[in-house]
Amino acid sequence: MGMSELYGIGDVARRVGLSVSAVRYYADAGVVAPVASRAGGHRLYDVSGIARLELVRTLRELGAGLEDIRRVLGGEATLRELAAAHLALLERQEARLRSRRAVLSVILRQDSTAEQVTLMHKLVGMADDERDRLIDDFWSEVTAGWEPPERMVEWWRAARPELPEQPVAAQLEAWIELAELVGDTEVRQAVRRELVEACTTGVGPLMSSAPMLDRLEAGASVGQAVVDAARDQTSPDSARGREVADQWMDWLTGVFATPDDPGIPDTPEFRIQTADHMLAGAEWERTPPEGPFDRYMELVTAVNNLPPDQFPYEWLADALRASVRPVG
């Protein structure tokens, strides 16, 4: 292809993969004009014109509009700027498609009414500040009218959904259910009753007191040591397994200690009893959640795409039992 050679519109159309009418349209629209015309009005293009038409075809296939293409070819915008703007548009379109897919998936699994579909579509399109406001309103109502421990309220409010810019369908579906849950007046009342009972009856006042919460927070590092040992497949009967068991018992026996009461003594019998409690905890964790608060936490975990917390109860039970046996 010679740099100074001119080509007829039919030849140009074949070279760039466009129809003759499309090449003529781009010329009439002022996007890529011919450099000359033959007798009878036949349009001629040079190598530069052919290259510009190839770029036009590519940008059109990517969804760019004629005005944007005209600006790029005229030097008013760079290809990089056009690509950045178009990528942002595609990402918004992709987000809308994911939202629609999530809504349709829920409709297929549920017997949704037209009103519910409208609500679901609105929910998945919420901005971040709207989502935050929905969660804040939920907790404001749940904690109103009684005096929950301030630290507990901070923990509850901190567990909130954070939908990423590019969520998968499962995250959007979880957000739909979560938004419906926190917006339900009966659910709010049920969560309020559940938390009021947990904090004000039985051992609730003790377990939610500031000193007890301090001790529970202090036990986080001990619990992490258990998780790490189980993850590393440490033998419960190894030196490290016994060390972790000792750390757990040292923390546990001090949980209920006061200046006037040294707490529960660390005995072999108490270690075996604690091991039994660990196995009961493992069984309890395998039980599907029943209360709305547990479902709220499950949905937050799903929206945030976090792996569910799985404490290695069985490993700790084995380590506690092994720690009472003589080393040999």
Beta strands, then each sheet from edge to edge (+ up, - down):
strand 1: 7-8
strand 2: 36-37
strand 3: 43-45
sheet 1: 1+ 3- 2+
end
